[in-house]
Amino acid sequence: MHLYNLSIRAWIIVTVFLISACSNHTYQHKTTKESVEHTIDGVWLSKGYGYILNIENDQLVGFDITDKYCIKNPIFSLFNRDYFQKHAQIIDSDTIFNDFNGLKLNPIIFKRQQLLPERCHRKVNSSDSKSEGTYSIQENFDVFWSTFIENSVLLNEKDSFSRDELFKNIDITNSKKTTSKDLFNSLDLMLHSIRDGHAMLSSNRHYASYRPRKGVMSRLSSEFDDQDKFKSKDAYIKDIRMRWNTVLSSYIGDSNKNKAPYLGQIQWSVMANNVSYLSLKSMANIVEINNLSQINMAAELAAVDKIMQAAITDFDQSNGLIIDLRKNNGGHDKIALRIVSHLINKSTVIGTKQVRIKNGFSKPFEIIIEPNKAKTYHGPIVVLTSDFTISAAEIFAFALLSRDNVTFVGENTNGSFSDALIKFLPNGWQYRLSNEMYIDTKGNNYEGIGIPVKHEIKFLDKKQIDAGVDLTIEKAISIINRISDTILIAQS
């Protein structure tokens, strides 16, 4: 069981939605002139996601809803009525689509309801106390359990546990002996079994989250245990990262520092062997760091376009392009796919996205990327990935599966594609889970697995670092040089 001191709870609540997905894709429904006559005031139930909204008197209140429970979700306090209306597409008097300013790849569909369910009026205590407010510890467990049963994209595939097994630590016959710690331990056991990369649980004191599979961090932890130079694991990992950065710099050169505009999330250079190198550190905060409701997506995308046009001028003079995603832990899919638009020369279907709904999944939502209107790069690409390539960075890699002349080198990506569905227990604990799946054009679902590589090479490998080499970069260079040589031979 992973338990961590939680000093970033408030930050998580405000910013965790930032990993939600967006896209260049424009859905087909359009607001008609008549739709402006329809009011958004009223009660709206989402299709999938387990959200219900009550909009009245210029106020928007959001709830997490299951078949038995309805809990106020404070994340919706970031979105007022005007925000919701501004980004809504009103299909008719009873149907609204909303992508929350592009934070969602597929817009959430809301259907009008007659009344807010009675269970949504039940009072809760948001403090992390033994009494759990007006909800018992058993009921807090049931809220968590039912949310996963109704929404998790992975539960049916990985439910190697039973409800009774998880609930055995909670003695409902003697509530005085049952503590919040018992509840946390039971819910943590469930997360450990599912191993959903976007799932987590946080109380005021503890945090639990598990990666889809053992990867880089597990290997580094074992290495730390086998050495005696560093007293803390964090110090050991920091040293590995710093020394790896030094090794990387020996390949990409100092010129990389001069080509990192804005906040430096996108950097590029042309290496000495005439191979271009593009480092994508994040798919967010290209121009500035803002909280959820203040994101200026238009400015972010304009910055991406400006950077990529400058970079492509260099790329076109080289033999090929290496794209490094090994340290990219995600951001906005809309930014990720905007970068991809600069790397394709035709309209490209990259796959579909589906949302978990009751008794199955929604209809597939086709994702299409159009080539950027400016000059685009069409040469060979080698993509470097690792277990740290997560979320929106994986959507970027997912999109490139549909492009010709792309090779993947390194390690499988993390396997956390879905948006993070943010929920709250009655006792105030925050949790989240994956409720969506992406299917590529060949029918593959990489959730929990990650996008595979053609050539597997370890990331942050101590032996390579000690030797001062990055075998992943070297393999990528050799692939591009071989392609370049083949082209020259064919032209001669």
Beta strands, then each sheet from edge to edge (+ up, - down):
strand 1: 42-46
strand 2: 51-56
strand 3: 59-65
strand 4: 70-72
strand 5: 88-92
strand 6: 95-98
strand 7: 108-113
strand 8: 200-202
strand 9: 207-209
strand 10: 266-270
strand 11: 276-280
strand 12: 321-324
strand 13: 348-357
strand 14: 360-361
strand 15: 365-369
strand 16: 381-385
strand 17: 406-410
strand 18: 420-424
strand 19: 430-434
strand 20: 436-439
strand 21: 455-456
sheet 1: 4+ 3- 2+ 1- 7+ 6- 5+
sheet 2: 9+ 8- 19+ 18-
sheet 3: 10+ 11- 12- 16- 17- 21-
sheet 4: 14+ 13- 15+
sheet 5: 14+ 13- 20+
end
